[in-house]
Amino acid sequence: MLRHLVVPDREIEGVLSILREEDLLGIGFLIVPSSAEGFRLVPIDDAAPAALPPPLGSYEIEERKGVPDKRILADWLSQLEDLIGKELVLEKGDSWPSSHEFVSDMMIVRVDDEVAGHVSEIAEAKLRSHPHIRLILNDEGVQGEMRVRRLTPIGARDGDTIFLSKIPSRLCNTRVLVRESGIGITCDPARAFYSTKLQTERLETVVLAKRLREMLGRPIRVFDPFCGVGPAVGALLNEPELLGSLAASDLNPDAIEMLMENLSRWDNRNYPKKSVPLQRLYDDRLAGVFDATKLRNDPDLVGKWDLVLVNLPHRTIELLPEIIPLLDLDTPSLIRGRVVVPEEEIAEVNRELVRILPPLLEGEPLPSLQVKRDYSSSLRLCSFEAWIGSKIGAPTGI
Ligand SMILES: C[S@@+](CC[C@H](N)C(=O)[O-])C[C@H]1O[C@@H](n2cnc3c(N)ncnc32)[C@H](O)[C@@H]1O
């Protein structure tokens, strides 16, 4: 018997990407219709824990025999063995790229130097074992301030034909539409930062934003000054009555061009077809290219926001003094951020956050870095939320 999540049809794509991200999808089994109309059963990996992480834990579970997916001929390492022999596969051991990220019909892998000579065989094996994938890209790491990944096509499929060299340019298009938590997101991971792995993070931000709305008793005003193509604001806009005003900006004009397309889709209004400098596009909407290191110089932006997102993990702490003036300190507010820190400095950064931030909101926990994953052998990628008290009222004065 295999556990299946009972998922409403319209939430299937979102649940699938979380299951993939958490490595909990029952690979090799099909999604099947449920006896309840409008629901389907999504297979969960045998090794998944009994208590699934949020939001997966909120779905009902049904136990039934898994229906094998005959399209998946074998896992990718068996395909690789078929191409280069079992001995070589064993010899290189952990160097083979075991994990990958799906972005629509593309698969992004990281090929270790140790196995770089076998990049074509890796691509072919991955394409054979994932029949829905069009393009395999080798991730050579993020570049520069805009955190854009250098992605090289290493294999592609056109019908029954697999290309491992001289890949036709029509198959190398990296601009795609992904589905995430019920919304479509235009992204191009070769031109602007976008990661499917942040979906859980975004859902957690929505939960925090709803608490803030409850606290304030009105829709909240949100600023995302490192918005990329806008996935975090998309998740917030998807919640009815959650957002009042919104500002979204980024340094990367390519990201802003895709943000505008996404906003037109999510916000049911027209946005510019091209990237524009940060400007007021509607009474309650600001969007465009802007350098967040200059935020506090703009009187139109300062002191106006209830929730500010800070997703530039290598510079978050350094940039907090630019971000803090954006908050409206007349009422409680929230900063939601991500930080990359050495493991042994986590406690010190927690103390530093309390030092830098305005007086915190009484009754809420102090900001504390939550480790989300290893960034390298010594660095950890962490998230935090900091509830800021109102100047009017009773600040804690911590
Ligand atoms: C880690 S990405 C996060 C993007 C987006 N929030 C997301 O979750 O997909 C950081 C973003 O910050 C932008 N960025 C870097 N430096 C910046 C600056 N000085 N001002 C504004 N944006 C900046 C990059 O272009 C990139 O899109």
The ligand as an ORCA input file, in Angstrom:
! r2SCAN-3c Opt
* xyz 0 1
  C      18.062     36.080     -3.974
  S      17.301     37.053     -5.225
  C      15.620     37.054     -4.650
  C      14.619     37.375     -5.727
  C      13.156     37.183     -5.327
  N      12.851     37.865     -4.090
  C      12.804     35.715     -5.245
  O      12.596     35.221     -4.127
  O      12.741     35.057     -6.284
  C      17.908     38.650     -4.870
  C      17.430     39.733     -5.829
  O      17.963     40.969     -5.380
  C      18.307     41.751     -6.506
  N      19.296     42.763     -6.087
  C      20.604     42.625     -5.826
  N      21.148     43.795     -5.421
  C      20.155     44.701     -5.396
  C      20.069     46.079     -5.075
  N      21.131     46.770     -4.663
  N      18.868     46.679     -5.190
  C      17.767     46.008     -5.594
  N      17.793     44.695     -5.923
  C      18.959     44.049     -5.830
  C      18.825     40.750     -7.528
  O      18.727     41.255     -8.847
  C      17.892     39.542     -7.265
  O      16.784     39.563     -8.117
*
